[in-house]
Amino acid sequence: MKNVKDFPIKQLHRHALSGYIKNMQEELIQFYSNDYDEAGRLLKDRAHWIEFLTTMDVLKRLIRPGACILDCCAGAGAYAFALAAEGYTVTACDLVPALVDQIKERQQKEPLLTDICVADARDLSAFPDNRFDAVLCMGALYHLADDKERAQAVQECVRVLK
């Protein structure tokens, strides 16, 4: 095709959206790699600390003791480490390699996690079907701009869930 008029509108929309999503993913990785203190986010003020405590309380009520958990958007690992300290078996992963590096550094000091890896919530192919008792996907859904991308992430979480 030499002329954009020859390009079907639906394909043009999908092509543009695909480029937008890829650019968004790169911006997200850049932001969390350089410009944001994810490790300190839940400690920066009382509101964030209350968010952490409330979330932990809810998670502990909903997930049976000793369960095997995937935190597929672990960030710097705040919830992953806290749940592992409570006796859960936790695997932590995140899309942002710099955040996964932070988790690995903390793991050196506090060896609580079962596994740590870079992974995209839309593609959890590193894990088999029915692997985890609970899957945390706290973060990915509001970063994914497209309904199809969000559905893909949810489908992957459900796939690896027992």
Disulfide bonds with the S-S distance in Angstrom:
none
